[in-house]
């Protein structure tokens, strides 16, 4: 892992020298990229731009966290406002939703980079992302986005270890994929439904669950938490049931397989 980290520093240092713009979510992957880039920028007397998308599909807490992390690292932080609900086709949640979304977002980031004379756009895709269903990666490739973590074979676990070594505040922060991943493909996305899902997840988190997904299948809510926390969840089930029913959900279930990243994805 030490060699991978040294290679990462070398790779990013070259990008910083030519002008770098980082797609920054405030998650551990992009935070590691930003940390290494900012350290290289100090040595080269360069600027590093971190750009966060303010979208309808991500929790509002992402913006707050990204601001704090970018400021602590000394990056120039910019926020691009995005309204995915302007795209009717996207709202039907097609199988290639992630491709359409990434294409839309990163096209705007490309324009930002051009306006600021930045040669490279970088994101936090890691090596593990290459082994699961990620149609958005095709959009990144088409636009020319560089993914140093994936390129150097750095896994999610290694990212977290490196982040801990560098004392990055979000080293243990769970992933927060877009809220559309809580719905089956070809299920219409509405702002009202996403708002209810976000409120449900935030409430369950407030009960002491760090990793939580509220997946919605019509009238059925399928809740995913880590298997180790099933007993704890069942102790608080009445609180969860009452809160989710007040939000308008009808049938509340606990997924016996536990939390699985990407459980809505197509089974190949």
PEBEL-V528019 format. One record per residue. N is the residue number from 1. PSI is psi in radians with two decimals (999 if undefined). BURIAL is + if it has 9 or more other C-alpha atoms within 8 Angstrom, else -. D_FIRST is the distance of its C-alpha to the first C-alpha in whole Angstrom. Layout:
n	psi	burial	d_first
N	PSI	BURIAL	D_FIRST
N	PSI	BURIAL	D_FIRST
This chain:
n	psi	burial	d_first
1	-0.58	-	0
2	-0.74	-	4
3	-0.67	-	5
4	-0.70	+	5
5	-0.74	+	6
6	-0.68	-	9
7	-0.62	+	10
8	-0.78	+	10
9	-0.76	+	12
10	-0.76	-	14
11	-0.84	+	15
12	-0.59	+	16
13	-0.70	+	18
14	-0.72	-	20
15	-0.72	+	21
16	-0.70	+	22
17	-0.58	+	24
18	-0.07	+	26
19	2.03	+	27
20	2.49	+	24
21	2.14	+	25
22	2.21	+	23
23	1.91	+	24
24	1.98	+	23
25	-0.30	+	24
26	0.03	+	23
27	3.05	+	20
28	-0.63	+	17
29	-0.97	+	15
30	-0.45	+	18
31	-0.65	+	18
32	-0.80	+	14
33	-0.81	+	15
34	-0.72	+	18
35	-0.86	+	17
36	-0.69	+	15
37	-0.75	+	18
38	-0.61	+	21
39	-0.70	-	19
40	-0.65	+	19
41	-0.64	+	23
42	-0.71	-	24
43	-0.56	-	23
44	-0.04	-	25
45	0.81	-	28
46	2.95	+	27
47	2.61	+	27
48	2.23	+	25
49	2.16	+	27
50	2.19	+	25
51	2.19	+	28
52	2.37	+	28
53	2.16	+	31
54	1.74	+	33
55	2.98	+	34
56	-0.16	+	36
57	0.06	+	34
58	2.60	+	31
59	2.53	+	32
60	-0.46	-	34
61	-0.42	-	31
62	-0.67	+	28
63	-0.80	+	30
64	-0.81	-	31
65	-0.75	+	27
66	-0.66	+	26
67	-0.80	+	29
68	-0.78	-	28
69	-0.79	+	24
70	-0.72	+	25
71	-0.74	+	27
72	-0.45	-	25
73	-0.17	+	23
74	0.37	-	26
75	2.75	+	26
76	1.98	+	29
77	2.25	+	29
78	2.56	-	31
79	2.23	-	33
80	2.10	-	34
81	2.28	-	37
82	2.39	+	37
83	1.66	-	39
84	-0.33	+	38
85	-0.03	-	42
86	-0.26	-	43
87	1.79	-	42
88	-0.68	-	44
89	-0.71	-	43
90	-0.64	+	39
91	-0.23	+	41
92	0.02	+	42
93	0.97	+	38
94	2.91	+	38
95	-0.55	-	35
96	0.46	+	34
97	-0.80	+	34
98	-0.64	+	30
99	-0.86	+	31
100	-0.75	+	34
101	-0.86	+	33
102	-0.69	+	30
103	-0.76	+	32
104	-0.83	-	34
105	-0.86	+	32
106	-0.32	+	30
107	-0.70	+	33
108	-0.65	-	34
109	-0.60	+	31
110	-0.74	+	32
111	-0.69	-	35
112	-0.78	-	33
113	-0.74	+	31
114	-0.75	+	34
115	-0.53	-	36
116	0.24	-	34
117	0.76	-	33
118	2.17	+	30
119	-0.61	+	28
120	2.41	+	25
121	2.25	+	25
122	2.51	+	21
123	3.08	+	20
124	0.37	+	17
125	2.25	+	17
126	3.07	+	14
127	-0.59	+	13
128	-0.53	+	15
129	-0.38	+	18
130	-0.21	+	19
131	0.11	-	20
132	3.05	-	22
133	1.85	-	26
134	1.34	-	25
135	-0.37	+	28
136	-0.38	+	27
137	-0.51	+	24
138	-0.67	-	27
139	-0.72	+	29
140	-0.71	+	26
141	-0.74	+	26
142	-0.63	-	30
143	-0.32	+	29
144	0.42	-	27
145	2.41	+	24
146	2.32	+	21
147	1.49	+	17
148	-0.65	+	14
149	-0.80	+	12
150	-0.73	+	14
151	-0.66	+	14
152	0.11	+	11
153	0.52	+	10
154	2.09	+	8
155	2.98	+	10
156	-0.76	+	12
157	-0.72	-	10
158	-0.62	+	7
159	-0.82	+	9
160	-0.67	+	11
161	-0.76	+	9
162	-0.72	+	8
163	-0.68	+	12
164	-0.76	+	13
165	-0.59	-	12
166	0.07	-	14
167	0.67	-	17
168	2.26	+	17
169	-0.48	-	20
170	0.39	+	19
171	-0.60	+	16
172	0.13	-	18
173	2.25	-	20
174	2.70	-	21
175	2.57	-	22
176	1.32	-	25
177	2.85	-	26
178	2.62	-	29
179	-0.34	+	32
180	-0.36	+	34
181	-0.08	+	31
182	-0.04	+	34
183	2.55	+	36
184	2.66	+	37
185	2.61	+	37
186	0.44	-	41
187	2.21	-	41
188	2.34	-	43
189	2.26	+	41
190	2.64	-	43
191	-0.59	-	42
192	-0.75	-	44
193	-0.74	-	42
194	-0.64	+	39
195	-0.69	-	40
196	-0.71	+	41
197	-0.77	+	38
198	-0.77	+	36
199	-0.72	-	38
200	-0.79	+	38
201	-0.70	+	34
202	-0.66	-	35
203	-0.81	-	37
204	-0.64	+	35
205	-0.68	+	32
206	-0.30	-	35
207	0.00	-	36
208	0.31	-	32
209	2.05	+	30
210	-0.71	-	27
211	2.08	+	26
212	2.40	+	29
213	2.33	+	31
214	1.74	+	35
215	2.37	+	35
216	2.15	+	39
217	1.48	+	41
218	-2.05	-	44
219	-0.08	-	46
220	2.26	+	43
221	2.23	+	40
222	1.90	+	37
223	2.26	+	35
224	2.17	+	31
225	2.94	+	30
226	2.47	+	27
227	-0.59	+	29
228	-0.28	-	29
229	0.22	+	31
230	-0.83	+	34
231	-0.76	-	36
232	-0.71	-	35
233	-0.76	-	36
234	-0.49	-	39
235	-0.47	-	41
236	0.27	+	40
237	-0.63	-	41
238	-0.67	-	45
239	-0.76	-	43
240	-0.82	+	41
241	-0.84	+	44
242	-0.74	-	47
243	-0.79	+	44
244	-0.60	+	43
245	-0.62	+	47
246	-0.49	-	48
247	-0.27	-	46
248	-0.01	-	48
249	2.60	+	45
250	-1.03	-	48
251	2.15	-	46
252	2.11	+	43
253	2.71	-	40
254	2.18	-	37
255	2.05	+	35
256	-0.22	-	35
257	-0.16	-	32
258	-3.05	+	30
259	2.29	+	27
260	2.10	-	26
261	2.28	-	24
262	0.49	-	26
263	-0.20	-	29
264	-0.10	+	32
265	2.78	-	30
266	2.35	-	32
267	1.98	-	32
268	999	-	31
